[in-house]
């Protein structure tokens, strides 16, 4: 970082100390109400001017849900799992497509 950039960085940090909710845009204000003004200013400093995509909660939790469905699968409880996780039976079957039936023998389990 050049000396000029360093001075600019210091000045902007000083200015950020003076920011109040009045200076924030409506979107930044909504974010500040959730995570606080300091965290909002950190986001602005890091991503300001960029398009920022935030995934939906369900996207983040999908893999956890799928692991739970696989762990709770007993070979016949498609409908119960669908109801519990608020998805269709077809979707439960899709999630379990690569999961062997609990009672299915593995060819390596067969005694010679």
Secondary structure, 3 states (H helix, E strand, C coil): CCHHHHHHHHHHHHHHCCCCHHHCCHHHHHHHHHHCHHHHHHHHHHHCCCCCCCCCHHHHHHHHHHHHHHHHCCCCCHHHHHHHCCCCHHHHHHHCCCCCCCCCCCHHHCCC
